[in-house]
């Protein structure tokens, strides 16, 4: 065995040279959290925590409205979702709570 060590920047630790490739690389995924800190994922259901006026739709989404099957956009604060009568709805994660 060799006495070589490699510094792994992802974990902040020194690892043996042979095991450096065994550590999985981070794919750059953004972690999206709701208003209370729960991690959101694609396909989750969320509930609105306050009334939101939707610009361009002339409609207000009321507190307690359930939004089904969300999609993450790659931004830590935005989620893409569908709601009847509103096309291309993007909500801020701070206004929703995971069901």
N, CA, C and O atoms as CSV, one atom per row, in Angstrom:
chain,resi,resn,atom,element,x,y,z
A,1,UNK,N,N,0.844,-1.173,0.000
A,1,UNK,CA,C,0.000,0.000,0.000
A,1,UNK,C,C,0.886,1.230,0.000
A,1,UNK,O,O,1.950,1.253,0.618
A,2,UNK,N,N,0.434,2.235,-0.692
A,2,UNK,CA,C,1.158,3.492,-0.780
A,2,UNK,C,C,0.770,4.395,0.391
A,2,UNK,O,O,-0.320,4.267,0.948
A,3,UNK,N,N,1.658,5.297,0.755
A,3,UNK,CA,C,1.373,6.245,1.825
A,3,UNK,C,C,0.872,7.572,1.275
A,3,UNK,O,O,0.996,8.594,1.951
A,4,UNK,N,N,0.306,7.590,0.060
A,4,UNK,CA,C,-0.167,8.820,-0.551
A,4,UNK,C,C,-1.587,9.130,-0.082
A,4,UNK,O,O,-2.438,8.246,0.019
A,5,UNK,N,N,-1.816,10.410,0.201
A,5,UNK,CA,C,-3.138,10.876,0.601
A,5,UNK,C,C,-3.571,12.012,-0.314
A,5,UNK,O,O,-2.753,12.784,-0.813
A,6,UNK,N,N,-4.862,12.089,-0.515
A,6,UNK,CA,C,-5.427,13.132,-1.370
A,6,UNK,C,C,-6.464,13.888,-0.555
A,6,UNK,O,O,-7.259,13.289,0.169
A,7,UNK,N,N,-6.448,15.232,-0.682
A,7,UNK,CA,C,-7.416,16.057,0.032
A,7,UNK,C,C,-8.714,16.097,-0.754
A,7,UNK,O,O,-8.728,16.529,-1.907
A,8,UNK,N,N,-9.806,15.651,-0.143
A,8,UNK,CA,C,-11.126,15.665,-0.767
A,8,UNK,C,C,-11.836,16.950,-0.362
A,8,UNK,O,O,-12.211,17.121,0.798
A,9,UNK,N,N,-12.021,17.861,-1.333
A,9,UNK,CA,C,-12.626,19.163,-1.031
A,9,UNK,C,C,-14.095,19.047,-0.651
A,9,UNK,O,O,-14.599,19.884,0.097
A,10,UNK,N,N,-14.797,18.028,-1.150
A,10,UNK,CA,C,-16.219,17.871,-0.851
A,10,UNK,C,C,-16.450,17.555,0.625
A,10,UNK,O,O,-17.377,18.084,1.239
A,11,UNK,N,N,-15.604,16.690,1.196
A,11,UNK,CA,C,-15.776,16.303,2.594
A,11,UNK,C,C,-14.844,17.054,3.533
A,11,UNK,O,O,-15.084,17.100,4.739
A,12,UNK,N,N,-13.781,17.644,2.990
A,12,UNK,CA,C,-12.823,18.363,3.820
A,12,UNK,C,C,-11.898,17.444,4.580
A,12,UNK,O,O,-11.373,17.828,5.625
A,13,UNK,N,N,-11.685,16.226,4.078
A,13,UNK,CA,C,-10.848,15.243,4.770
A,13,UNK,C,C,-9.739,14.754,3.848
A,13,UNK,O,O,-9.838,14.832,2.623
A,14,UNK,N,N,-8.688,14.251,4.470
A,14,UNK,CA,C,-7.627,13.588,3.723
A,14,UNK,C,C,-7.985,12.112,3.610
A,14,UNK,O,O,-8.285,11.464,4.613
A,15,UNK,N,N,-7.955,11.584,2.400
A,15,UNK,CA,C,-8.274,10.170,2.176
A,15,UNK,C,C,-7.110,9.500,1.471
A,15,UNK,O,O,-6.314,10.150,0.793
A,16,UNK,N,N,-7.023,8.188,1.643
A,16,UNK,CA,C,-5.959,7.429,0.990
A,16,UNK,C,C,-6.097,7.563,-0.520
A,16,UNK,O,O,-7.210,7.614,-1.042
A,17,UNK,N,N,-4.971,7.619,-1.220
A,17,UNK,CA,C,-4.961,7.842,-2.665
A,17,UNK,C,C,-5.809,6.861,-3.443
A,17,UNK,O,O,-6.416,7.249,-4.441
A,18,UNK,N,N,-5.875,5.611,-3.033
A,18,UNK,CA,C,-6.655,4.601,-3.741
A,18,UNK,C,C,-8.147,4.725,-3.517
A,18,UNK,O,O,-8.931,4.308,-4.370
A,19,UNK,N,N,-8.558,5.283,-2.400
A,19,UNK,CA,C,-9.993,5.364,-2.106
A,19,UNK,C,C,-10.605,6.700,-2.512
A,19,UNK,O,O,-11.796,6.925,-2.298
A,20,UNK,N,N,-9.806,7.582,-3.094
A,20,UNK,CA,C,-10.327,8.901,-3.477
A,20,UNK,C,C,-11.386,8.790,-4.562
A,20,UNK,O,O,-12.285,9.629,-4.626
A,21,UNK,N,N,-11.304,7.786,-5.409
A,21,UNK,CA,C,-12.285,7.640,-6.477
A,21,UNK,C,C,-13.568,6.998,-5.981
A,21,UNK,O,O,-14.575,7.029,-6.688
A,22,UNK,N,N,-13.564,6.417,-4.791
A,22,UNK,CA,C,-14.753,5.744,-4.275
A,22,UNK,C,C,-15.781,6.728,-3.725
A,22,UNK,O,O,-16.935,6.355,-3.517
A,23,UNK,N,N,-15.386,7.975,-3.486
A,23,UNK,CA,C,-16.304,8.970,-2.956
A,23,UNK,C,C,-17.159,9.504,-4.091
A,23,UNK,O,O,-16.613,9.997,-5.078
A,24,UNK,N,N,-18.505,9.423,-3.984
A,24,UNK,CA,C,-19.347,9.905,-5.070
A,24,UNK,C,C,-19.262,11.419,-5.206
A,24,UNK,O,O,-19.193,12.141,-4.211
A,25,UNK,N,N,-19.267,11.884,-6.434
A,25,UNK,CA,C,-19.183,13.316,-6.698
A,25,UNK,C,C,-20.565,13.946,-6.584
A,25,UNK,O,O,-21.567,13.324,-6.937
A,26,UNK,N,N,-20.616,15.161,-6.099
A,26,UNK,CA,C,-21.865,15.902,-5.992
A,26,UNK,C,C,-22.265,16.366,-7.382
A,26,UNK,O,O,-21.448,16.943,-8.099
A,27,UNK,N,N,-23.503,16.126,-7.770
A,27,UNK,CA,C,-23.949,16.476,-9.118
A,27,UNK,C,C,-24.417,17.917,-9.232
A,27,UNK,O,O,-24.937,18.311,-10.276
A,28,UNK,N,N,-24.247,18.709,-8.187
A,28,UNK,CA,C,-24.613,20.113,-8.231
A,28,UNK,C,C,-26.091,20.354,-8.011
A,28,UNK,O,O,-26.590,21.431,-8.336
A,29,UNK,N,N,-26.802,19.384,-7.469
A,29,UNK,CA,C,-28.231,19.528,-7.234
A,29,UNK,C,C,-28.479,20.559,-6.136
A,29,UNK,O,O,-27.760,20.613,-5.138
A,30,UNK,N,N,-29.493,21.361,-6.338
A,30,UNK,CA,C,-29.859,22.388,-5.382
A,30,UNK,C,C,-30.885,21.822,-4.416
A,30,UNK,O,O,-31.850,21.183,-4.834
A,31,UNK,N,N,-30.680,22.053,-3.136
A,31,UNK,CA,C,-31.623,21.580,-2.120
A,31,UNK,C,C,-32.669,22.667,-1.891
A,31,UNK,O,O,-32.336,23.787,-1.503
A,32,UNK,N,N,-33.945,22.326,-2.135
A,32,UNK,CA,C,-35.041,23.277,-1.984
A,32,UNK,C,C,-35.789,22.938,-0.704
A,32,UNK,O,O,-36.185,21.792,-0.493
A,33,UNK,N,N,-35.982,23.949,0.156
A,33,UNK,CA,C,-36.682,23.744,1.428
A,33,UNK,C,C,-37.921,24.620,1.481
A,33,UNK,O,O,-37.927,25.742,0.975
A,34,UNK,N,N,-38.983,24.088,2.106
A,34,UNK,CA,C,-40.226,24.849,2.242
A,34,UNK,C,C,-40.127,25.821,3.411
A,34,UNK,O,O,-39.047,26.018,3.967
A,35,UNK,N,N,-41.250,26.428,3.783
A,35,UNK,CA,C,-41.250,27.473,4.807
A,35,UNK,C,C,-40.845,26.986,6.193
A,35,UNK,O,O,-40.383,27.782,7.011
A,36,UNK,N,N,-41.009,25.696,6.475
A,36,UNK,CA,C,-40.649,25.173,7.792
A,36,UNK,C,C,-39.377,24.339,7.766
A,36,UNK,O,O,-38.998,23.764,8.786
A,37,UNK,N,N,-38.708,24.263,6.610
A,37,UNK,CA,C,-37.422,23.585,6.535
A,37,UNK,C,C,-37.442,22.184,5.981
A,37,UNK,O,O,-36.397,21.535,5.941
A,38,UNK,N,N,-38.597,21.682,5.547
A,38,UNK,CA,C,-38.653,20.348,4.942
A,38,UNK,C,C,-38.048,20.388,3.546
A,38,UNK,O,O,-38.246,21.355,2.810
A,39,UNK,N,N,-37.315,19.348,3.179
A,39,UNK,CA,C,-36.713,19.274,1.850
A,39,UNK,C,C,-37.788,18.871,0.847
A,39,UNK,O,O,-38.516,17.900,1.058
A,40,UNK,N,N,-37.880,19.625,-0.243
A,40,UNK,CA,C,-38.857,19.336,-1.294
A,40,UNK,C,C,-38.201,18.548,-2.422
A,40,UNK,O,O,-37.006,18.695,-2.678
A,41,UNK,N,N,-38.991,17.711,-3.093
A,41,UNK,CA,C,-38.522,16.926,-4.220
A,41,UNK,C,C,-39.570,16.963,-5.324
A,41,UNK,O,O,-40.719,17.332,-5.084
A,42,UNK,N,N,-39.174,16.583,-6.522
A,42,UNK,CA,C,-40.121,16.516,-7.635
A,42,UNK,C,C,-41.269,15.580,-7.284
A,42,UNK,O,O,-41.054,14.498,-6.738
A,43,UNK,N,N,-42.493,16.007,-7.601
A,43,UNK,CA,C,-43.674,15.183,-7.364
A,43,UNK,C,C,-44.329,15.374,-6.013
A,43,UNK,O,O,-45.391,14.800,-5.769
A,44,UNK,N,N,-43.740,16.156,-5.128
A,44,UNK,CA,C,-44.336,16.389,-3.805
A,44,UNK,C,C,-45.614,17.216,-3.920
A,44,UNK,O,O,-45.830,17.918,-4.908
A,45,UNK,N,N,-46.452,17.121,-2.894
A,45,UNK,CA,C,-47.628,17.965,-2.769
A,45,UNK,C,C,-47.324,19.026,-1.723
A,45,UNK,O,O,-46.730,18.739,-0.684
A,46,UNK,N,N,-47.741,20.265,-2.014
A,46,UNK,CA,C,-47.515,21.355,-1.077
A,46,UNK,C,C,-48.817,22.106,-0.834
A,46,UNK,O,O,-49.746,22.040,-1.639
A,47,UNK,N,N,-48.871,22.818,0.284
A,47,UNK,CA,C,-50.010,23.637,0.664
A,47,UNK,C,C,-49.530,25.073,0.809
A,47,UNK,O,O,-48.460,25.317,1.366
A,48,UNK,N,N,-50.319,26.032,0.310
A,48,UNK,CA,C,-49.965,27.442,0.446
A,48,UNK,C,C,-50.170,27.884,1.882
A,48,UNK,O,O,-51.142,27.481,2.521
A,49,UNK,N,N,-49.266,28.711,2.399
A,49,UNK,CA,C,-49.375,29.169,3.784
A,49,UNK,C,C,-49.921,30.591,3.878
A,49,UNK,O,O,-50.150,31.094,4.978
A,50,UNK,N,N,-50.132,31.247,2.725
A,50,UNK,CA,C,-50.731,32.586,2.716
A,50,UNK,C,C,-51.415,32.813,1.376
A,50,UNK,O,O,-51.119,32.123,0.400
A,51,UNK,N,N,-52.331,33.781,1.326
A,51,UNK,CA,C,-53.001,34.131,0.079
A,51,UNK,C,C,-51.985,34.754,-0.873
A,51,UNK,O,O,-51.195,35.613,-0.482
A,52,UNK,N,N,-52.018,34.306,-2.135
A,52,UNK,CA,C,-51.092,34.822,-3.136
A,52,UNK,C,C,-51.870,35.327,-4.344
A,52,UNK,O,O,-52.695,34.601,-4.898
A,53,UNK,N,N,-51.614,36.558,-4.753
A,53,UNK,CA,C,-52.208,37.105,-5.961
A,53,UNK,C,C,-51.326,36.719,-7.138
A,53,UNK,O,O,-50.126,36.996,-7.136
A,54,UNK,N,N,-51.913,36.081,-8.140
A,54,UNK,CA,C,-51.159,35.610,-9.294
A,54,UNK,C,C,-51.156,36.709,-10.354
A,54,UNK,O,O,-52.206,37.082,-10.876
A,55,UNK,N,N,-49.975,37.220,-10.664
A,55,UNK,CA,C,-49.860,38.285,-11.652
A,55,UNK,C,C,-50.234,37.749,-13.034
A,55,UNK,O,O,-49.819,36.655,-13.416
A,56,UNK,N,N,-51.009,38.516,-13.767
A,56,UNK,CA,C,-51.374,38.142,-15.126
A,56,UNK,C,C,-52.551,37.204,-15.231
A,56,UNK,O,O,-53.101,37.037,-16.320
A,57,UNK,N,N,-52.958,36.586,-14.140
A,57,UNK,CA,C,-54.066,35.641,-14.179
A,57,UNK,C,C,-55.343,36.250,-13.612
A,57,UNK,O,O,-56.435,35.725,-13.829
A,58,UNK,N,N,-55.204,37.359,-12.884
A,58,UNK,CA,C,-56.374,37.977,-12.267
A,58,UNK,C,C,-57.039,37.067,-11.258
A,58,UNK,O,O,-58.262,37.071,-11.122
A,59,UNK,N,N,-56.252,36.299,-10.559
A,59,UNK,CA,C,-56.763,35.286,-9.642
A,59,UNK,C,C,-55.933,35.290,-8.366
A,59,UNK,O,O,-54.740,35.593,-8.393
A,60,UNK,N,N,-56.565,34.956,-7.258
A,60,UNK,CA,C,-55.866,34.839,-5.990
A,60,UNK,C,C,-55.932,33.389,-5.520
A,60,UNK,O,O,-57.011,32.800,-5.463
A,61,UNK,N,N,-54.788,32.820,-5.188
A,61,UNK,CA,C,-54.736,31.479,-4.608
A,61,UNK,C,C,-54.838,31.646,-3.096
A,61,UNK,O,O,-54.028,32.348,-2.491
A,62,UNK,N,N,-55.807,31.017,-2.500
A,62,UNK,CA,C,-56.075,31.166,-1.067
A,62,UNK,C,C,-55.166,30.282,-0.229
A,62,UNK,O,O,-54.655,29.263,-0.693
A,63,UNK,N,N,-54.979,30.702,1.019
A,63,UNK,CA,C,-54.220,29.917,1.987
A,63,UNK,C,C,-54.879,28.558,2.143
A,63,UNK,O,O,-56.103,28.467,2.237
A,64,UNK,N,N,-54.068,27.491,2.172
A,64,UNK,CA,C,-54.594,26.146,2.314
A,64,UNK,C,C,-54.804,25.430,0.993
A,64,UNK,O,O,-55.140,24.246,0.980
A,65,UNK,N,N,-54.610,26.137,-0.135
A,65,UNK,CA,C,-54.755,25.517,-1.451
A,65,UNK,C,C,-53.676,24.458,-1.625
A,65,UNK,O,O,-52.504,24.703,-1.339
A,66,UNK,N,N,-54.075,23.282,-2.093
A,66,UNK,CA,C,-53.140,22.180,-2.306
A,66,UNK,C,C,-52.652,22.214,-3.753
A,66,UNK,O,O,-53.449,22.254,-4.690
A,67,UNK,N,N,-51.342,22.199,-3.915
A,67,UNK,CA,C,-50.714,22.128,-5.232
A,67,UNK,C,C,-50.080,20.753,-5.337
A,67,UNK,O,O,-49.234,20.384,-4.522
A,68,UNK,N,N,-50.497,19.991,-6.357
A,68,UNK,CA,C,-50.007,18.622,-6.509
A,68,UNK,C,C,-48.885,18.562,-7.540
A,68,UNK,O,O,-48.832,19.371,-8.466
A,69,UNK,N,N,-48.020,17.627,-7.370
A,69,UNK,CA,C,-46.968,17.288,-8.323
A,69,UNK,C,C,-46.113,18.494,-8.739
A,69,UNK,O,O,-46.167,18.944,-9.883
A,70,UNK,N,N,-45.330,19.002,-7.794
A,70,UNK,CA,C,-44.435,20.119,-8.084
A,70,UNK,C,C,-43.203,19.622,-8.828
A,70,UNK,O,O,-42.894,18.431,-8.813
A,71,UNK,N,N,-42.504,20.550,-9.482
A,71,UNK,CA,C,-41.231,20.260,-10.134
A,71,UNK,C,C,-40.221,21.299,-9.673
A,71,UNK,O,O,-40.539,22.483,-9.568
A,72,UNK,N,N,-39.009,20.852,-9.402
A,72,UNK,CA,C,-37.948,21.760,-8.990
A,72,UNK,C,C,-37.336,22.405,-10.227
A,72,UNK,O,O,-37.216,21.765,-11.271
A,73,UNK,N,N,-36.949,23.674,-10.108
A,73,UNK,CA,C,-36.448,24.421,-11.263
A,73,UNK,C,C,-34.936,24.546,-11.295
A,73,UNK,O,O,-34.387,25.004,-12.297
A,74,UNK,N,N,-34.249,24.160,-10.243
A,74,UNK,CA,C,-32.802,24.354,-10.166
A,74,UNK,C,C,-32.450,25.577,-9.339
A,74,UNK,O,O,-31.291,25.763,-8.968
A,75,UNK,N,N,-33.444,26.419,-9.045
A,75,UNK,CA,C,-33.273,27.577,-8.177
A,75,UNK,C,C,-33.696,27.149,-6.773
A,75,UNK,O,O,-34.694,26.445,-6.616
A,76,UNK,N,N,-32.960,27.562,-5.770
A,76,UNK,CA,C,-33.231,27.123,-4.400
A,76,UNK,C,C,-34.528,27.690,-3.841
A,76,UNK,O,O,-35.025,27.180,-2.836
A,77,UNK,N,N,-35.098,28.728,-4.455
A,77,UNK,CA,C,-36.307,29.339,-3.915
A,77,UNK,C,C,-37.526,29.240,-4.821
A,77,UNK,O,O,-38.586,29.740,-4.446
A,78,UNK,N,N,-37.430,28.620,-5.997
A,78,UNK,CA,C,-38.564,28.569,-6.909
A,78,UNK,C,C,-38.956,27.132,-7.219
A,78,UNK,O,O,-38.103,26.261,-7.394
A,79,UNK,N,N,-40.270,26.902,-7.284
A,79,UNK,CA,C,-40.795,25.605,-7.705
A,79,UNK,C,C,-41.811,25.841,-8.814
A,79,UNK,O,O,-42.564,26.815,-8.787
A,80,UNK,N,N,-41.822,24.948,-9.778
A,80,UNK,CA,C,-42.731,25.023,-10.908
A,80,UNK,C,C,-43.907,24.103,-10.604
A,80,UNK,O,O,-43.715,22.987,-10.120
A,81,UNK,N,N,-45.121,24.563,-10.884
A,81,UNK,CA,C,-46.286,23.736,-10.579
A,81,UNK,C,C,-47.433,24.057,-11.520
A,81,UNK,O,O,-47.394,25.035,-12.267
A,82,UNK,N,N,-48.448,23.216,-11.469
A,82,UNK,CA,C,-49.650,23.406,-12.268
A,82,UNK,C,C,-50.825,23.615,-11.342
A,82,UNK,O,O,-50.934,23.005,-10.278
A,83,UNK,N,N,-51.704,24.502,-11.784
A,83,UNK,CA,C,-52.956,24.726,-11.072
A,83,UNK,C,C,-54.003,25.047,-12.123
A,83,UNK,O,O,-53.705,25.716,-13.113
A,84,UNK,N,N,-55.212,24.583,-11.919
A,84,UNK,CA,C,-56.258,24.748,-12.922
A,84,UNK,C,C,-56.468,26.217,-13.294
A,84,UNK,O,O,-56.665,27.066,-12.426
A,85,UNK,N,N,-56.423,26.498,-14.582
A,85,UNK,CA,C,-56.641,27.844,-15.081
A,85,UNK,C,C,-55.421,28.739,-15.091
A,85,UNK,O,O,-55.496,29.864,-15.587
A,86,UNK,N,N,-54.298,28.279,-14.560
A,86,UNK,CA,C,-53.083,29.094,-14.530
A,86,UNK,C,C,-51.962,28.310,-15.212
A,86,UNK,O,O,-51.583,27.227,-14.767
A,87,UNK,N,N,-51.448,28.871,-16.285
A,87,UNK,CA,C,-50.378,28.215,-17.023
A,87,UNK,C,C,-49.028,28.771,-16.574
A,87,UNK,O,O,-48.893,29.976,-16.365
A,88,UNK,N,N,-48.043,27.913,-16.426
A,88,UNK,CA,C,-46.694,28.352,-16.081
A,88,UNK,C,C,-46.575,28.972,-14.703
A,88,UNK,O,O,-45.908,29.994,-14.546
A,89,UNK,N,N,-47.197,28.387,-13.713
A,89,UNK,CA,C,-47.177,28.920,-12.356
A,89,UNK,C,C,-45.863,28.564,-11.664
A,89,UNK,O,O,-45.490,27.394,-11.584
A,90,UNK,N,N,-45.172,29.581,-11.168
A,90,UNK,CA,C,-43.932,29.389,-10.409
A,90,UNK,C,C,-44.145,30.022,-9.037
A,90,UNK,O,O,-44.488,31.200,-8.931
A,91,UNK,N,N,-43.937,29.226,-7.988
A,91,UNK,CA,C,-44.130,29.705,-6.621
A,91,UNK,C,C,-42.798,29.780,-5.892
A,91,UNK,O,O,-41.876,29.020,-6.188
A,92,UNK,N,N,-42.702,30.687,-4.952
A,92,UNK,CA,C,-41.537,30.766,-4.084
A,92,UNK,C,C,-41.694,29.715,-2.986
A,92,UNK,O,O,-42.787,29.537,-2.448
A,93,UNK,N,N,-40.621,29.030,-2.657
A,93,UNK,CA,C,-40.657,27.965,-1.653
A,93,UNK,C,C,-40.995,28.486,-0.269
A,93,UNK,O,O,-41.461,27.717,0.571
A,94,UNK,N,N,-40.778,29.755,-0.006
A,94,UNK,CA,C,-41.063,30.320,1.311
A,94,UNK,C,C,-42.562,30.448,1.584
A,94,UNK,O,O,-42.957,30.688,2.725
A,95,UNK,N,N,-43.408,30.292,0.551
A,95,UNK,CA,C,-44.849,30.427,0.715
A,95,UNK,C,C,-45.590,29.087,0.722
A,95,UNK,O,O,-46.821,29.065,0.706
A,96,UNK,N,N,-44.857,27.973,0.747
A,96,UNK,CA,C,-45.495,26.659,0.718
A,96,UNK,C,C,-44.989,25.796,1.865
A,96,UNK,O,O,-43.923,26.036,2.432
A,97,UNK,N,N,-45.797,24.775,2.193
A,97,UNK,CA,C,-45.437,23.797,3.216
A,97,UNK,C,C,-45.718,22.410,2.649
A,97,UNK,O,O,-46.775,22.179,2.061
A,98,UNK,N,N,-44.790,21.504,2.822
A,98,UNK,CA,C,-44.934,20.136,2.319
A,98,UNK,C,C,-46.059,19.432,3.051
A,98,UNK,O,O,-46.216,19.595,4.261
A,99,UNK,N,N,-46.854,18.639,2.312
A,99,UNK,CA,C,-47.956,17.878,2.901
A,99,UNK,C,C,-47.474,16.532,3.356
A,99,UNK,O,O,-48.258,15.741,3.881
